Amino acid sequence: METTRNVSNLDAHDRLVVERVFGRRLDVSAEAVLILRVNEQAPHPPSQAEGDEVPPWCNVLEGLSDADLAEFSAVLETPVRLAK
């Protein structure tokens, strides 16, 4: 399905929505063409990673020694000063 509309014919709310879709401000003389395509494929079933469990690669601290874990925690707890 294809729809063409002149930007000048859009009300303020619709124009903001269209500008957000296109990611930029639209000139009054512009035409917006939106094409809707329906995907006929069935959605894929969620994998185990999309469920309640995190994938194994997320366990980045696994295998660190107690000393390394303590050093890592200390870095996280150190305040950051961004001002000059």
Order of alpha helices (4+ residues) and beta strands (2+ residues): beta-alpha-beta-alpha
